[in-house]
Amino acid sequence: MSSNIAQNYPYSSEDETERAASIASALARDGSLADKVKTEADRLPKGDRWWVWKCPSRGCPGLLHTAGQARNARAVFTICDTCGKSSLR
């Protein structure tokens, strides 16, 4: 079976205010993460609600929040609010 970035199911959704606060908090904890987002993702189009996913990292209880559109793939660039890892969804 082939792998596909989009073959996952959202956990929940959040409004723009919640999303922005979660991303700002994650970026504040790890300064190098902001550079990674600038390098690997484009700005998001306007939206009222955004999907949230469970972090796939083993043992991490965090959630993945939408940080931008991936530049090199047709995917959403996400950041975990707990471990700070980025992921494509």
C-alpha positions as CSV (number, residue, x, y, z in Angstrom):
1,M,0.0,0.0,0.0
2,S,1.4,3.4,-0.9
3,S,1.8,6.3,1.5
4,N,-0.2,9.5,1.1
5,I,0.1,12.6,3.1
6,A,-3.6,13.2,3.2
7,Q,-4.5,9.7,4.5
8,N,-5.2,10.7,8.1
9,Y,-8.2,11.9,9.9
10,P,-8.5,15.2,11.8
11,Y,-9.0,15.0,15.6
12,S,-10.9,18.3,15.9
13,S,-11.0,21.8,14.6
14,E,-10.3,25.3,16.0
15,D,-11.0,28.8,15.1
16,E,-8.4,31.3,13.8
17,T,-7.8,32.8,17.2
18,E,-7.1,29.4,18.8
19,R,-4.9,28.4,15.9
20,A,-2.8,31.6,16.0
21,A,-2.4,31.4,19.8
22,S,-1.2,27.7,19.6
23,I,1.3,28.5,16.8
24,A,2.6,31.6,18.6
25,S,3.1,29.5,21.8
26,A,5.0,26.8,19.9
27,L,7.2,29.3,18.1
28,A,8.0,31.1,21.4
29,R,9.3,27.9,22.9
30,D,11.6,27.0,20.0
31,G,13.2,30.0,18.2
32,S,14.5,27.8,15.3
33,L,11.0,26.6,14.6
34,A,10.0,30.0,13.3
35,D,12.8,29.8,10.7
36,K,11.7,26.4,9.6
37,V,8.1,27.6,9.1
38,K,9.3,30.6,7.0
39,T,11.5,28.2,4.9
40,E,9.1,25.3,4.4
41,A,5.6,26.9,4.4
42,D,3.7,29.7,2.7
43,R,1.0,31.8,4.4
44,L,-2.5,30.3,4.9
45,P,-5.5,31.5,2.9
46,K,-8.1,33.3,5.0
47,G,-10.2,30.8,6.9
48,D,-12.5,30.7,9.9
49,R,-11.7,27.2,11.1
50,W,-8.7,24.9,10.8
51,W,-8.2,21.2,11.4
52,V,-6.3,19.8,14.4
53,W,-4.6,16.4,14.4
54,K,-3.0,14.2,17.1
55,C,0.8,14.3,17.1
56,P,2.2,11.1,15.5
57,S,5.3,11.2,17.7
58,R,5.5,8.2,20.0
59,G,4.4,9.1,23.5
60,C,3.6,12.7,22.7
61,P,0.2,13.8,23.9
62,G,0.2,17.0,21.8
63,L,-1.9,18.3,18.9
64,L,-0.8,19.4,15.4
65,H,-1.9,22.9,14.5
66,T,-2.0,24.4,11.0
67,A,1.0,26.7,10.5
68,G,0.9,27.2,6.7
69,Q,0.7,25.6,3.3
70,A,3.7,23.3,2.5
71,R,5.9,24.8,-0.3
72,N,7.1,21.5,-1.7
73,A,4.0,19.3,-1.4
74,R,0.3,19.7,-1.7
75,A,-0.2,19.6,2.1
76,V,-0.8,21.5,5.2
77,F,2.3,22.3,7.3
78,T,1.6,21.6,11.0
79,I,3.4,22.1,14.3
80,C,2.9,20.1,17.5
81,D,2.0,22.3,20.5
82,T,3.9,19.9,22.8
83,C,7.0,18.5,21.2
84,G,7.4,21.2,18.5
85,K,7.9,18.8,15.7
86,S,6.6,19.8,12.2
87,S,4.6,17.5,10.0
88,L,2.7,17.5,6.7
89,R,-1.0,16.7,6.7
